[in-house]
Amino acid sequence: KRQQLAQMNEIVSVRENEIRNEISNLSPQLNENQNIKVNFTQIENNEQDNENNNNKNSSNYSNHDDNNNDHRNNISNSNTQLNTSSNSELEEINESFNNND
């Protein structure tokens, strides 16, 4: 029985060493897989950042467009006011000339 136990212990010991070696060999692969996972997470975060930035840019573009339209309207209104006041001044000058005749 002792010999059988010694043989079984030897078999277990050999298998333990094989398992340790397998674990040791798998460690670099595990590290690489973890690095890949980190990279994928970073890529996903970058994609989310890009989407957020695109939304901000789209919103900014829309705001700029609105601002441009406001400026156009203001210029148009200013021009209308200028034309109106110029016309009334001209009419007054014209009337004064006519009255001086």
JOURGI-V520127 format. One record per residue. N is the residue number from 1. RES is the residue in three letters. D_LAST is the distance of its C-alpha to the last C-alpha in whole Angstrom. Layout:
n:N res:RES d_last:D_LAST
n:N res:RES d_last:D_LAST
This chain:
n:1 res:LYS d_last:145
n:2 res:ARG d_last:144
n:3 res:GLN d_last:144
n:4 res:GLN d_last:142
n:5 res:LEU d_last:140
n:6 res:ALA d_last:140
n:7 res:GLN d_last:138
n:8 res:MET d_last:136
n:9 res:ASN d_last:135
n:10 res:GLU d_last:134
n:11 res:ILE d_last:132
n:12 res:VAL d_last:130
n:13 res:SER d_last:130
n:14 res:VAL d_last:129
n:15 res:ARG d_last:126
n:16 res:GLU d_last:125
n:17 res:ASN d_last:124
n:18 res:GLU d_last:123
n:19 res:ILE d_last:120
n:20 res:ARG d_last:119
n:21 res:ASN d_last:119
n:22 res:GLU d_last:117
n:23 res:ILE d_last:114
n:24 res:SER d_last:114
n:25 res:ASN d_last:113
n:26 res:LEU d_last:111
n:27 res:SER d_last:109
n:28 res:PRO d_last:107
n:29 res:GLN d_last:106
n:30 res:LEU d_last:105
n:31 res:ASN d_last:103
n:32 res:GLU d_last:101
n:33 res:ASN d_last:100
n:34 res:GLN d_last:99
n:35 res:ASN d_last:97
n:36 res:ILE d_last:95
n:37 res:LYS d_last:95
n:38 res:VAL d_last:93
n:39 res:ASN d_last:91
n:40 res:PHE d_last:90
n:41 res:THR d_last:89
n:42 res:GLN d_last:87
n:43 res:ILE d_last:85
n:44 res:GLU d_last:85
n:45 res:ASN d_last:83
n:46 res:ASN d_last:81
n:47 res:GLU d_last:80
n:48 res:GLN d_last:79
n:49 res:ASP d_last:77
n:50 res:ASN d_last:75
n:51 res:GLU d_last:74
n:52 res:ASN d_last:73
n:53 res:ASN d_last:71
n:54 res:ASN d_last:70
n:55 res:ASN d_last:69
n:56 res:LYS d_last:67
n:57 res:ASN d_last:65
n:58 res:SER d_last:64
n:59 res:SER d_last:63
n:60 res:ASN d_last:61
n:61 res:TYR d_last:59
n:62 res:SER d_last:58
n:63 res:ASN d_last:57
n:64 res:HIS d_last:55
n:65 res:ASP d_last:54
n:66 res:ASP d_last:52
n:67 res:ASN d_last:51
n:68 res:ASN d_last:49
n:69 res:ASN d_last:48
n:70 res:ASP d_last:46
n:71 res:HIS d_last:45
n:72 res:ARG d_last:43
n:73 res:ASN d_last:42
n:74 res:ASN d_last:40
n:75 res:ILE d_last:39
n:76 res:SER d_last:37
n:77 res:ASN d_last:36
n:78 res:SER d_last:35
n:79 res:ASN d_last:33
n:80 res:THR d_last:32
n:81 res:GLN d_last:30
n:82 res:LEU d_last:29
n:83 res:ASN d_last:27
n:84 res:THR d_last:26
n:85 res:SER d_last:25
n:86 res:SER d_last:23
n:87 res:ASN d_last:21
n:88 res:SER d_last:20
n:89 res:GLU d_last:19
n:90 res:LEU d_last:17
n:91 res:GLU d_last:15
n:92 res:GLU d_last:14
n:93 res:ILE d_last:13
n:94 res:ASN d_last:11
n:95 res:GLU d_last:10
n:96 res:SER d_last:9
n:97 res:PHE d_last:7
n:98 res:ASN d_last:5
n:99 res:ASN d_last:5
n:100 res:ASN d_last:4
n:101 res:ASP d_last:0
